[in-house]
Amino acid sequence: MNPLISGQRSELRARAHALRPVVIIGNGGLTSGVLAEIERSLKAHELIKIRISGADHPARESMIVTICADTGAAPVQHVGKILVIYRERPKEKAQL
């Protein structure tokens, strides 16, 4: 995904403010099951919050890079243990 420009990030942060985390990464870390759940959530919502618990700051940064690389999402915001990511839902083709 192309990087978000400042205006897009600002608008997405405002939209994400009222959201609750839909995926929580626990002490088990970033597993294939967690990545599959993030993928399902992105398909359903486009913009999601993820809570990362049980990891220090460098480990969280590493997880963010991995999540975005594996899902094709763009990071919107990372504050403490909360990550907001966005991936535009593909446009549905019109049925003829």
C-alpha positions in Angstrom: 0.0 0.0 0.0 1.2 3.5 -0.7 2.2 5.5 2.4 -0.5 7.8 3.7 -0.1 11.5 3.4 -0.5 13.8 6.4 -4.1 14.8 5.7 -5.2 11.2 5.2 -3.5 10.1 8.5 -5.2 13.0 10.4 -8.6 12.0 9.1 -8.1 8.3 9.9 -6.9 9.2 13.4 -10.0 11.1 14.0 -12.2 8.2 12.7 -10.2 5.7 14.9 -10.6 7.7 18.1 -13.9 6.1 19.0 -12.9 2.6 18.0 -12.0 -0.2 20.4 -9.2 -2.7 19.8 -10.5 -5.6 17.7 -7.4 -7.6 17.9 -5.3 -8.1 21.1 -1.8 -9.5 20.8 -1.0 -11.3 24.1 2.1 -12.8 25.6 2.3 -15.4 22.8 3.3 -12.6 20.4 2.5 -12.3 16.7 1.4 -15.7 15.6 0.0 -16.9 12.3 -3.4 -17.0 14.0 -3.2 -13.4 15.1 -2.1 -12.3 11.6 -5.1 -14.2 10.2 -7.4 -12.4 12.6 -5.9 -9.0 11.6 -6.5 -9.9 8.0 -10.1 -10.8 8.6 -10.6 -7.6 10.6 -9.1 -5.4 7.9 -11.4 -7.0 5.3 -14.4 -6.2 7.4 -13.5 -2.8 8.7 -10.6 -1.2 6.8 -9.5 0.8 9.9 -8.7 -1.2 13.0 -7.1 -0.8 16.4 -4.8 -3.4 17.8 -3.6 -3.7 21.4 -0.2 -5.2 21.9 0.4 -6.3 25.5 3.3 -8.1 27.0 6.0 -6.6 24.8 8.6 -3.9 25.2 8.8 -0.9 22.8 11.4 -2.4 20.4 9.3 -5.6 20.2 6.2 -3.6 19.5 7.9 -1.6 16.7 9.1 -4.9 15.2 5.5 -6.3 15.3 4.1 -3.1 13.6 6.6 -3.5 10.7 5.7 -7.2 10.4 1.9 -6.6 10.5 2.0 -3.9 7.9 4.3 -5.9 5.6 2.3 -9.1 5.8 -1.2 -7.5 5.4 -0.4 -4.6 3.1 -1.8 -2.2 5.6 -0.5 1.3 6.4 0.3 2.4 9.9 -1.9 5.3 11.0 -0.9 5.8 14.6 1.1 4.1 17.3 0.6 5.3 20.9 1.9 3.2 23.7 0.4 -0.3 23.3 -2.2 0.7 20.8 -1.7 0.5 17.0 -4.1 1.8 14.4 -3.7 0.5 10.8 -5.6 1.0 7.6 -6.0 -0.9 4.4 -8.5 0.3 1.8 -11.1 -2.3 0.9 -11.0 -3.2 -2.8 -13.8 -1.8 -4.8 -16.4 -4.4 -5.8 -16.7 -4.9 -9.6 -20.1 -4.1 -11.0 -22.1 -7.1 -12.1 -23.2 -6.9 -15.7 
